Amino acid sequence: MKIHNPPTLAPGTGYSHGIELPPNARILHIAGQLGITSDGRFAPDIAGQAEQAWRNLGAVLQAAGMGYADLVRVNHYLVRREDLAGYREVRARFLGTHAPASTLLVISALARPEALIEVEAVAAKA
């Protein structure tokens, strides 16, 4: 992957402005993952839900023979602006220094009323 962060743009905070894939890369589109366990339980707070959402994302990546370093785009949806700092801490633990292209939105609601976070992604591997 080739990262494009032009010097004419403000630097991203944990993300890249653009990522170019190599020819013939396998591409995996991952549906939005909620902070829900396999038995249908939600954690009561953003840290717990974010942690579970990222674990769920990781399970899909692993099933495809990929990992977090293969993420090229991530969309984050939060329902409360005050959860932004807590969410970013969890995201940083999973991504480390890897910085995929990213969009974060604060929205009014998700499909499940108890959901505080949803994370969808695209991964690629040459």
N, C-alpha and C positions, 0 to 999 in steps of 0.2 A: 504494500500500500504506500502511496505517496501522499504526504500531508501538505496541504496548501493553506498557509496562514500569511497572507500578504501583509507587508509592513504598513500599508495604507489603511488597515483596519485595526480597531482596538483589539488587544489580545483577549482571547477567550479565557474564561475562568473554569478550567477543567474540561475544555472541549476544543476541537479544531474547527476552523471555518469550512474546510473542504477536505475530502479524502478521495483519492483516485485509486480505483481497483486495477490490479494487473489483468492482462488478457486471460480469458478462460478461468477466471476465479469462480468457485462455487459460491452461490449467494443464498443466504438463509434469511427469510422474513419471519420475524417472531411476533406473534400476536401479543397484545397488551397483557402484561402479567400483573395480577393484583397481589397484595400482601395476604394471601389466603393459603392455609395449609391444605394438604391433600384430604383431610377430613372436614374441610369447609369452615375452619375457624379463622377469624381475623384477630390479630393483636389489637389491643386497645389504643395504641399510640403510634405515631409516625415512625419512630425508630424500629419498632417491631414489624410493622407492615412493610417498611422499606426493605428491611433485612430479608423478609420472606419473599418479597417481590423479586429481589435480586437473586436469591437462591433459586426461585422458580425459573427465572431467566437463564441461570447457569445450568439448570437441569436440561432445558431445551438445547442449549449450546452443546452440552456434553453428549446428548443423544445424537447430535449431528457430527460428532467428532471435532468440535470446536471449543474455544474457551473465550473468556472475557476479552483477551487481547485481539480476538478476531472481530470484535464489534466495530462497525464502520459508521453507524448512525443509531442514536438513541433518542426517543421522544419520552419526556417525563410529564405526567399530569398530576398535579396536586390540587386538592380542594380547599386548602387553607394556606394563605401566604405565610402565616407565622410558622409553618412547618418547613420552610425552605432551608434554614440553616441545619436543622436536624437531618433532613433528607440528604443534603450535600455531604454531610459527614459519612453517612452510610454509603452513598455512591462512591466516595473517595476510597473507602476501604476495599470495595470490590474492583474498582478500576485502577487504583494506584496512579502511576504516571501516564497510563494509556488515556488518550483524549480523543474519542470518536466525535464526529460531527454530532451536534446535539441541539435540541429545542426543549425548553421547559415552559410549560403553561400552567397558570393557576386558573382553574375552571370552577364552575358553580357546583357540579356534581358528576359522579361516575355512575355507571349502571347499577352497581350495588350500593345501597345507601350507607353501609358501614365502611366502605372503601375510602381510604384517605389518599391513596397513591395508585397510579398505574404506570407501568413502564413497558414500552414497545421498542423493538430494535430490529436492525438489519446487521447481519454478520457476513463476512466473506473470507474465503480461504483459497489460496492459489494451489 
